[in-house]
């Protein structure tokens, strides 16, 4: 039998960790399970590619709690690490569309993650 898969570290970008810690415990358990799957190279059943990022490397977990929609966005774009980019409550009243301010923040934090990853590879 082969060795179990190596668990990738999780790194939080910006305020994503403190934002996630403010979520209800039920939601953080779902997100934690999804991140563990990503660390092991898998994909949680509720993880979906986020539109607008070209492929499946930026992923979101959407969970509803007490009438609120809570989202956590992470990337598996890098071979050795999982970066959590954003955790937020969706407040937009326009369907399921992610507000532009949140998309801009995710794009900005993805650039930060890319720089961090490159600096760690040197």
C-alpha positions in Angstrom: 0.0 0.0 0.0 1.2 3.5 -0.8 1.7 6.3 1.6 -1.3 8.5 2.5 -1.4 11.8 0.5 0.6 14.6 2.0 -1.5 17.3 3.5 -0.9 20.7 1.9 -0.8 23.7 4.3 -3.6 26.2 4.4 -2.6 29.9 4.3 -5.1 32.7 4.9 -4.8 35.9 2.9 -5.8 39.3 4.3 -8.6 39.1 6.9 -10.0 35.8 5.6 -9.2 33.9 8.7 -10.7 36.3 11.2 -13.8 36.7 8.9 -14.2 32.9 8.7 -13.9 32.6 12.5 -16.9 34.9 12.9 -19.1 32.4 10.9 -21.4 30.1 12.9 -19.8 26.8 14.0 -22.0 24.8 11.6 -20.6 26.7 8.7 -17.0 26.6 9.8 -17.3 22.8 10.1 -18.4 22.6 6.5 -15.6 24.9 5.3 -13.1 23.0 7.4 -14.1 19.8 5.8 -13.9 21.3 2.4 -10.4 22.7 3.1 -9.3 19.4 4.4 -10.4 17.7 1.2 -8.5 20.4 -0.8 -5.4 19.8 1.4 -5.5 16.2 0.5 -5.9 16.9 -3.3 -9.7 16.2 -3.3 -12.8 18.2 -3.7 -15.7 18.6 -1.3 -19.1 17.8 -2.7 -20.3 21.4 -2.1 -17.1 23.0 -3.6 -17.8 24.7 -6.9 -15.5 26.6 -9.3 -16.0 30.3 -9.0 -17.0 32.0 -12.2 -14.7 34.5 -13.7 -11.4 33.0 -12.7 -10.8 30.7 -15.8 -11.2 27.1 -14.7 -11.6 25.3 -11.5 -8.6 26.6 -9.5 -10.6 29.2 -7.6 -13.3 27.5 -5.6 -16.1 28.6 -3.4 -18.1 26.9 -0.6 -21.6 28.4 -0.2 -23.5 27.5 3.0 -26.8 28.9 4.2 -27.4 29.6 7.9 -30.4 31.2 9.5 -31.4 32.9 6.3 -27.9 34.2 5.5 -25.7 33.0 2.7 -22.1 32.6 3.7 -19.3 32.0 1.3 -15.6 31.0 1.6 -13.4 31.3 -1.5 -10.0 29.5 -1.8 -7.6 28.5 -4.5 -5.9 25.2 -5.3 -4.0 26.9 -8.2 -0.7 26.2 -6.5 0.7 22.7 -6.1 2.0 22.8 -2.5 -0.5 25.0 -0.6 -4.2 26.0 -0.4 -4.9 29.7 0.0 -8.1 31.0 1.6 -8.8 34.2 -0.2 -12.1 35.5 1.3 -14.9 34.6 3.7 -18.0 36.8 3.6 -21.7 37.0 3.9 -23.4 37.6 0.6 -25.5 40.7 0.9 -26.3 41.4 -2.8 -30.0 41.3 -3.6 -29.3 40.6 -7.2 -29.8 36.8 -7.4 -26.7 34.6 -6.8 -24.3 37.1 -8.3 -21.2 37.9 -6.2 -20.9 41.6 -5.6 -18.2 43.4 -7.6 -16.4 44.6 -4.4 -16.0 41.0 -3.2 -14.8 39.9 -6.7 -12.3 42.7 -6.7 -11.0 41.7 -3.2 -10.7 38.0 -4.3 -8.7 39.0 -7.4 -6.4 41.2 -5.3 -5.9 38.5 -2.7 -5.2 36.0 -5.5 -2.3 38.2 -6.6 -1.0 38.3 -3.0 -1.2 34.5 -2.8 0.7 34.2 -6.1 3.4 36.5 -4.8 3.6 34.6 -1.5 3.8 31.3 -3.4 6.5 32.5 -5.7 8.6 34.0 -2.8 8.3 30.6 -1.0 9.6 28.7 -4.0 12.9 30.7 -4.2 
